[in-house]
Amino acid sequence: MRIKFAAFAVTALAAIGLAATPIPAAAQMTQVDPNTAIDSDLDNPNPAPQADTPTYDNPSDSDINSDLATGDQQTATAPDTVPTVATNPEAAGTNADPSTTYKEDDLIGAAEGVFGKGAQGLASMIEDILKKQGEPNAYIVGREASGALVLGVRYGSGTLYHKVEGERPAYWTGPSIGFDAGANAGNTFVLVYNLFDSEDLYKRFPAGEGAAYLIGGFNASYLRSGDIVLIPIRVGVGARLGANVGYMKFRKKQSWVPF
């Protein structure tokens, strides 16, 4: 009986000692909810990787203005040029558009149709006028009659040929004064400069001073109104003197009033 009591006492002391001994932290157990553990990675997702941002030593090196053209990429647009009208009597048609003017061969051919092919001095006169005045954008082919005894009068009729606007009728009259006498009738060929509207032909054109040509049997005088210049080519000295100190008035219809 004593032996059983001793064994019981030893066993009780051992149980008390185990109860008094602290349990290590590693041996402690934690209760975990399995659903919470599974969804924990959804509630706290990993942050998205950030793109590398380039750095610049100088703000001017940034790509803010990268879409702007630089260097050879830059182009300059020239402003539209506006054709000017020649106002210098010595170069009436030098600024005319070449596509709207008559060339030398065309004018010589038309003039030879008036005065006859191979007329002496005609081609040389036209070449000389074009060299000084440029190319006209119109010309007139017609006939006229004149008479003078110091004071003279002239009547003419023909056709205006415009490079852009085509054909128009033309009638002209005009007084003159000069050292010519007598009467004559013949053909005439008129170079017309800066006539951009055919309607502007129908008015008075005073004779220019000191602007006459004389080559062979042909003569040419110079008439002007505003920017429009007329250079009639005729045959004979008397016609040249009368034209140089008179004027020509153009109409759409025939008139016997010379003024």
VEXKE-23966 format. One record per residue (C-alpha): residue in three letters; x, y, z. Coordinates in Angstrom, 1 decimal. Each point is the difference from the previous one (the first is absolute). Layout:
# residues N
<rest: ALA px: X py: Y pz: Z>;
...
This chain:
# residues 259
<rest: MET px: 0.0 py: 0.0 pz: 0.0>;
<rest: ARG px: 2.8 py: 2.3 pz: 0.8>;
<rest: ILE px: 1.6 py: -0.7 pz: -3.4>;
<rest: LYS px: -3.2 py: 0.9 pz: -1.9>;
<rest: PHE px: -0.3 py: 3.3 pz: 1.9>;
<rest: ALA px: 3.6 py: 0.9 pz: -0.8>;
<rest: ALA px: -0.5 py: -0.7 pz: -3.7>;
<rest: PHE px: -3.1 py: 2.2 pz: 0.0>;
<rest: ALA px: 1.8 py: 2.8 pz: 1.7>;
<rest: VAL px: 2.8 py: 0.0 pz: -2.6>;
<rest: THR px: -2.5 py: 0.0 pz: -2.8>;
<rest: ALA px: -1.9 py: 3.0 pz: 1.5>;
<rest: LEU px: 3.2 py: 2.0 pz: 0.4>;
<rest: ALA px: 1.0 py: -0.6 pz: -3.5>;
<rest: ALA px: -3.4 py: 1.2 pz: -1.3>;
<rest: ILE px: 0.3 py: 3.1 pz: 2.0>;
<rest: GLY px: 3.5 py: 0.7 pz: -1.3>;
<rest: LEU px: -1.2 py: -0.3 pz: -3.6>;
<rest: ALA px: -2.9 py: 2.4 pz: 0.6>;
<rest: ALA px: 2.3 py: 2.6 pz: 1.5>;
<rest: THR px: 2.6 py: -0.1 pz: -2.9>;
<rest: PRO px: -0.6 py: 2.8 pz: -2.7>;
<rest: ILE px: -0.8 py: -1.3 pz: -3.6>;
<rest: PRO px: 2.5 py: 1.3 pz: -2.6>;
<rest: ALA px: -1.3 py: 2.5 pz: -2.6>;
<rest: ALA px: 0.8 py: -2.4 pz: -2.8>;
<rest: ALA px: -2.1 py: -2.6 pz: 1.6>;
<rest: GLN px: -3.1 py: 2.3 pz: 0.3>;
<rest: MET px: -2.8 py: -0.8 pz: -2.5>;
<rest: THR px: -2.2 py: 2.6 pz: -1.8>;
<rest: GLN px: -3.4 py: -0.7 pz: -1.3>;
<rest: VAL px: -0.3 py: 1.1 pz: -3.7>;
<rest: ASP px: -3.1 py: 0.3 pz: -2.2>;
<rest: PRO px: 0.8 py: -1.9 pz: -3.3>;
<rest: ASN px: -2.3 py: 2.3 pz: -2.2>;
<rest: THR px: 1.8 py: 3.1 pz: 1.3>;
<rest: ALA px: 3.4 py: -1.4 pz: -0.8>;
<rest: ILE px: -1.0 py: -1.0 pz: -3.5>;
<rest: ASP px: -1.4 py: 3.4 pz: -1.0>;
<rest: SER px: 2.6 py: 2.1 pz: 1.7>;
<rest: ASP px: 2.0 py: 0.4 pz: -3.2>;
<rest: LEU px: -3.0 py: 1.4 pz: -1.8>;
<rest: ASP px: -0.6 py: 2.7 pz: 2.6>;
<rest: ASN px: 3.6 py: 1.2 pz: -0.2>;
<rest: PRO px: 1.1 py: -0.4 pz: -3.7>;
<rest: ASN px: 3.6 py: 0.6 pz: -0.9>;
<rest: PRO px: 0.6 py: 3.6 pz: -1.3>;
<rest: ALA px: 0.4 py: 0.3 pz: -3.8>;
<rest: PRO px: 3.6 py: 0.6 pz: -1.2>;
<rest: GLN px: 0.8 py: 3.6 pz: -0.7>;
<rest: ALA px: 1.3 py: 1.1 pz: -3.4>;
<rest: ASP px: 3.5 py: 1.5 pz: 0.0>;
<rest: THR px: -0.3 py: 3.8 pz: -0.4>;
<rest: PRO px: 2.9 py: 1.5 pz: -1.9>;
<rest: THR px: 1.9 py: 2.8 pz: 1.7>;
<rest: TYR px: 1.5 py: 3.0 pz: -1.7>;
<rest: ASP px: 2.9 py: 2.1 pz: 1.0>;
<rest: ASN px: -1.6 py: 3.1 pz: -1.5>;
<rest: PRO px: -3.7 py: 0.8 pz: -0.4>;
<rest: SER px: 0.5 py: 1.0 pz: -3.6>;
<rest: ASP px: 1.0 py: -3.7 pz: -0.7>;
<rest: SER px: -3.5 py: -1.2 pz: 0.8>;
<rest: ASP px: -2.3 py: -1.4 pz: -2.7>;
<rest: ILE px: -2.6 py: 2.8 pz: 0.5>;
<rest: ASN px: 1.0 py: 1.6 pz: -3.4>;
<rest: SER px: 0.9 py: -3.3 pz: -1.7>;
<rest: ASP px: -2.8 py: 0.4 pz: -2.5>;
<rest: LEU px: 1.3 py: 3.3 pz: -1.2>;
<rest: ALA px: 2.1 py: 0.0 pz: -3.2>;
<rest: THR px: 3.6 py: 1.0 pz: 0.4>;
<rest: GLY px: 2.9 py: 0.6 pz: -2.3>;
<rest: ASP px: -0.5 py: -1.3 pz: -3.6>;
<rest: GLN px: -3.5 py: -1.1 pz: 0.9>;
<rest: GLN px: -1.1 py: 3.7 pz: 0.2>;
<rest: THR px: -1.3 py: 1.4 pz: -3.3>;
<rest: ALA px: -0.9 py: 3.5 pz: -1.0>;
<rest: THR px: -2.9 py: 0.8 pz: -2.3>;
<rest: ALA px: 0.6 py: 2.9 pz: -2.3>;
<rest: PRO px: -2.9 py: 2.5 pz: -0.3>;
<rest: ASP px: -2.0 py: 0.0 pz: -3.1>;
<rest: THR px: 1.4 py: 2.4 pz: -2.5>;
<rest: VAL px: -2.3 py: 2.6 pz: -1.5>;
<rest: PRO px: 0.8 py: 1.0 pz: -3.6>;
<rest: THR px: 0.5 py: 3.7 pz: -0.4>;
<rest: VAL px: -1.0 py: 2.2 pz: -2.9>;
<rest: ALA px: 2.7 py: 1.9 pz: -1.7>;
<rest: THR px: -0.4 py: 3.7 pz: 0.2>;
<rest: ASN px: 3.3 py: 1.0 pz: -1.6>;
<rest: PRO px: -0.6 py: 1.2 pz: -3.6>;
<rest: GLU px: 3.4 py: -1.4 pz: -1.0>;
<rest: ALA px: -1.1 py: -3.5 pz: 1.0>;
<rest: ALA px: -3.7 py: -0.2 pz: -0.4>;
<rest: GLY px: -0.3 py: -3.8 pz: 0.2>;
<rest: THR px: 3.1 py: -1.3 pz: 1.7>;
<rest: ASN px: -1.9 py: -1.2 pz: 3.1>;
<rest: ALA px: -2.8 py: -1.8 pz: -2.0>;
<rest: ASP px: -0.7 py: -3.6 pz: 0.5>;
<rest: PRO px: 1.6 py: -1.9 pz: -2.9>;
<rest: SER px: -3.0 py: -2.4 pz: -0.3>;
<rest: THR px: -2.3 py: 3.0 pz: -0.7>;
<rest: THR px: 2.1 py: 1.9 pz: -2.6>;
<rest: TYR px: 0.8 py: -0.4 pz: -3.7>;
<rest: LYS px: 3.4 py: -1.2 pz: -1.1>;
<rest: GLU px: 2.2 py: 1.6 pz: -2.6>;
<rest: ASP px: -0.8 py: -2.6 pz: -2.7>;
<rest: ASP px: -3.7 py: 0.4 pz: 0.5>;
<rest: LEU px: 0.1 py: 3.8 pz: -0.3>;
<rest: ILE px: 2.2 py: 0.0 pz: -3.0>;
<rest: GLY px: -2.3 py: -2.5 pz: -1.7>;
<rest: ALA px: -3.0 py: 2.1 pz: 0.8>;
<rest: ALA px: 1.7 py: 3.2 pz: -1.2>;
<rest: GLU px: 1.0 py: -1.6 pz: -3.3>;
<rest: GLY px: -3.6 py: -1.0 pz: -0.5>;
<rest: VAL px: -0.8 py: 3.7 pz: 0.2>;
<rest: PHE px: 2.9 py: 1.5 pz: -2.0>;
<rest: GLY px: 1.1 py: -2.9 pz: -2.1>;
<rest: LYS px: 2.5 py: -2.8 pz: 0.6>;
<rest: GLY px: 3.6 py: 1.1 pz: 0.0>;
<rest: ALA px: -0.8 py: 3.7 pz: 0.2>;
<rest: GLN px: 3.3 py: 1.9 pz: 0.3>;
<rest: GLY px: 0.7 py: 1.2 pz: 3.5>;
<rest: LEU px: -3.1 py: -1.5 pz: 1.6>;
<rest: ALA px: 1.6 py: -2.9 pz: 1.9>;
<rest: SER px: 2.9 py: 2.3 pz: 1.1>;
<rest: MET px: -2.5 py: 2.5 pz: 1.4>;
<rest: ILE px: -2.0 py: -2.5 pz: 1.9>;
<rest: GLU px: 3.2 py: -1.6 pz: 1.4>;
<rest: ASP px: 1.2 py: 3.5 pz: 1.1>;
<rest: ILE px: -3.3 py: 0.8 pz: 1.7>;
<rest: LEU px: -0.1 py: -3.3 pz: 1.9>;
<rest: LYS px: 3.5 py: 0.4 pz: 1.1>;
<rest: LYS px: -0.8 py: 3.4 pz: 1.6>;
<rest: GLN px: -3.6 py: -0.5 pz: 1.1>;
<rest: GLY px: -0.4 py: -3.8 pz: 0.5>;
<rest: GLU px: -2.8 py: -2.2 pz: -1.3>;
<rest: PRO px: -3.6 py: 1.3 pz: -0.4>;
<rest: ASN px: -3.0 py: -1.9 pz: 1.2>;
<rest: ALA px: -2.2 py: 1.3 pz: -3.0>;
<rest: TYR px: 0.2 py: 1.5 pz: -3.4>;
<rest: ILE px: -2.3 py: 1.7 pz: -2.6>;
<rest: VAL px: -0.1 py: -0.7 pz: -3.7>;
<rest: GLY px: -1.9 py: 2.5 pz: -2.1>;
<rest: ARG px: -0.2 py: 2.6 pz: -2.7>;
<rest: GLU px: -0.2 py: 3.8 pz: 0.3>;
<rest: ALA px: -0.3 py: 3.1 pz: -2.1>;
<rest: SER px: 1.4 py: 3.4 pz: 0.8>;
<rest: GLY px: 0.2 py: 3.5 pz: -1.5>;
<rest: ALA px: 1.9 py: 3.0 pz: 1.2>;
<rest: LEU px: 1.0 py: 3.5 pz: -0.8>;
<rest: VAL px: 1.9 py: 0.9 pz: 3.2>;
<rest: LEU px: -3.1 py: -1.1 pz: 1.8>;
<rest: GLY px: -1.1 py: -3.5 pz: -0.7>;
<rest: VAL px: -2.6 py: -2.6 pz: 0.8>;
<rest: ARG px: 0.1 py: -3.8 pz: 0.0>;
<rest: TYR px: -2.6 py: -2.8 pz: -0.2>;
<rest: GLY px: 0.7 py: -3.6 pz: 0.4>;
<rest: SER px: -1.6 py: -3.4 pz: 0.7>;
<rest: GLY px: 1.3 py: -3.5 pz: 0.8>;
<rest: THR px: 0.1 py: -2.9 pz: 2.4>;
<rest: LEU px: 1.6 py: -0.2 pz: 3.5>;
<rest: TYR px: 1.7 py: -3.3 pz: 0.6>;
<rest: HIS px: 0.4 py: -0.6 pz: 3.8>;
<rest: LYS px: 2.2 py: -2.9 pz: 1.2>;
<rest: VAL px: -2.5 py: -1.0 pz: 2.7>;
<rest: GLU px: -3.4 py: 1.6 pz: -0.9>;
<rest: GLY px: 0.0 py: -0.7 pz: -3.8>;
<rest: GLU px: -1.3 py: 2.3 pz: -2.7>;
<rest: ARG px: -1.8 py: 3.3 pz: 0.2>;
<rest: PRO px: -1.0 py: 2.7 pz: -2.6>;
<rest: ALA px: 1.9 py: 3.3 pz: 0.2>;
<rest: TYR px: -0.7 py: 3.3 pz: -1.7>;
<rest: TRP px: 2.0 py: 3.1 pz: 0.5>;
<rest: THR px: 0.2 py: 3.7 pz: -0.9>;
<rest: GLY px: 2.3 py: 2.8 pz: 0.9>;
<rest: PRO px: 1.2 py: 3.4 pz: -1.0>;
<rest: SER px: 3.7 py: 0.8 pz: -0.5>;
<rest: ILE px: 2.2 py: 2.9 pz: -0.6>;
<rest: GLY px: 3.4 py: 0.0 pz: -1.7>;
<rest: PHE px: 2.0 py: 0.8 pz: -3.1>;
<rest: ASP px: -1.8 py: -2.4 pz: -2.2>;
<rest: ALA px: -2.4 py: 0.7 pz: -2.8>;
<rest: GLY px: -2.0 py: -2.1 pz: -2.4>;
<rest: ALA px: -2.0 py: -3.1 pz: 0.5>;
<rest: ASN px: 0.7 py: -3.7 pz: 0.1>;
<rest: ALA px: -1.7 py: -3.3 pz: 0.8>;
<rest: GLY px: 1.7 py: -3.2 pz: 1.0>;
<rest: ASN px: 0.3 py: -2.8 pz: 2.6>;
<rest: THR px: 1.1 py: 0.4 pz: 3.5>;
<rest: PHE px: 1.2 py: -2.4 pz: 2.7>;
<rest: VAL px: -0.1 py: 1.0 pz: 3.7>;
<rest: LEU px: 1.8 py: -1.6 pz: 2.8>;
<rest: VAL px: -1.9 py: 0.2 pz: 3.3>;
<rest: TYR px: 1.6 py: -0.3 pz: 3.5>;
<rest: ASN px: -1.6 py: -0.5 pz: 3.4>;
<rest: LEU px: -3.5 py: -0.4 pz: -1.3>;
<rest: PHE px: -1.3 py: -2.4 pz: 2.7>;
<rest: ASP px: -3.7 py: 0.8 pz: -0.7>;
<rest: SER px: -1.0 py: 0.5 pz: -3.7>;
<rest: GLU px: -2.6 py: 2.5 pz: 1.1>;
<rest: ASP px: 2.8 py: 2.4 pz: 1.0>;
<rest: LEU px: 0.9 py: 0.5 pz: -3.6>;
<rest: TYR px: -3.0 py: 2.1 pz: -0.8>;
<rest: LYS px: 1.2 py: 3.5 pz: 1.0>;
<rest: ARG px: 2.5 py: 2.7 pz: -1.1>;
<rest: PHE px: 3.7 py: -0.6 pz: -0.3>;
<rest: PRO px: 2.2 py: 3.1 pz: -0.2>;
<rest: ALA px: 3.2 py: -0.2 pz: -2.0>;
<rest: GLY px: 3.2 py: -0.3 pz: 2.0>;
<rest: GLU px: 2.9 py: 2.4 pz: -0.3>;
<rest: GLY px: 3.3 py: -1.1 pz: -1.5>;
<rest: ALA px: -1.1 py: -3.6 pz: -0.4>;
<rest: ALA px: 0.0 py: -0.6 pz: -3.8>;
<rest: TYR px: 1.7 py: -2.7 pz: -2.1>;
<rest: LEU px: 1.0 py: 0.3 pz: -3.6>;
<rest: ILE px: 1.5 py: -3.0 pz: -1.8>;
<rest: GLY px: 0.0 py: -0.3 pz: -3.8>;
<rest: GLY px: -3.4 py: 0.9 pz: -1.4>;
<rest: PHE px: -1.8 py: -0.5 pz: 3.4>;
<rest: ASN px: -0.5 py: 2.2 pz: 2.9>;
<rest: ALA px: -1.5 py: -0.5 pz: 3.5>;
<rest: SER px: -1.2 py: 2.4 pz: 2.6>;
<rest: TYR px: -0.7 py: -0.3 pz: 3.7>;
<rest: LEU px: -3.4 py: 0.6 pz: 1.6>;
<rest: ARG px: -0.9 py: -0.5 pz: 3.7>;
<rest: SER px: -3.0 py: 0.2 pz: 2.4>;
<rest: GLY px: 0.8 py: -1.1 pz: 3.5>;
<rest: ASP px: 2.0 py: -3.2 pz: -0.1>;
<rest: ILE px: -1.3 py: -1.0 pz: -3.5>;
<rest: VAL px: 2.4 py: 0.7 pz: -2.8>;
<rest: LEU px: -0.7 py: 0.0 pz: -3.8>;
<rest: ILE px: 2.6 py: -0.1 pz: -2.7>;
<rest: PRO px: -1.5 py: 0.4 pz: -3.5>;
<rest: ILE px: 2.2 py: -1.0 pz: -2.9>;
<rest: ARG px: -0.8 py: 1.7 pz: -3.3>;
<rest: VAL px: 1.6 py: 0.7 pz: -3.3>;
<rest: GLY px: 1.2 py: 3.6 pz: -1.0>;
<rest: VAL px: 1.6 py: 3.0 pz: 1.7>;
<rest: GLY px: -3.2 py: 2.1 pz: -0.2>;
<rest: ALA px: -2.0 py: -2.5 pz: 2.1>;
<rest: ARG px: 2.9 py: 0.0 pz: 2.6>;
<rest: LEU px: -0.1 py: 3.8 pz: 0.4>;
<rest: GLY px: -3.7 py: 0.1 pz: 0.4>;
<rest: ALA px: -0.1 py: -2.8 pz: 2.6>;
<rest: ASN px: 2.7 py: 1.4 pz: 2.1>;
<rest: VAL px: -1.9 py: 3.2 pz: 0.8>;
<rest: GLY px: -3.6 py: -1.3 pz: 0.1>;
<rest: TYR px: -2.0 py: -2.7 pz: 1.7>;
<rest: MET px: -2.1 py: -3.0 pz: -0.8>;
<rest: LYS px: -3.5 py: -0.6 pz: 1.5>;
<rest: PHE px: -1.3 py: -3.6 pz: -0.2>;
<rest: ARG px: -3.6 py: -0.9 pz: -0.2>;
<rest: LYS px: -2.1 py: -3.2 pz: -0.3>;
<rest: LYS px: -2.0 py: 1.4 pz: -2.9>;
<rest: GLN px: 0.9 py: 2.2 pz: -3.0>;
<rest: SER px: -0.3 py: 3.8 pz: 0.5>;
<rest: TRP px: 0.8 py: 2.9 pz: -2.3>;
<rest: VAL px: 0.7 py: 2.4 pz: 2.9>;
<rest: PRO px: 3.8 py: 0.2 pz: 0.1>;
<rest: PHE px: 0.2 py: 1.4 pz: 3.5>;
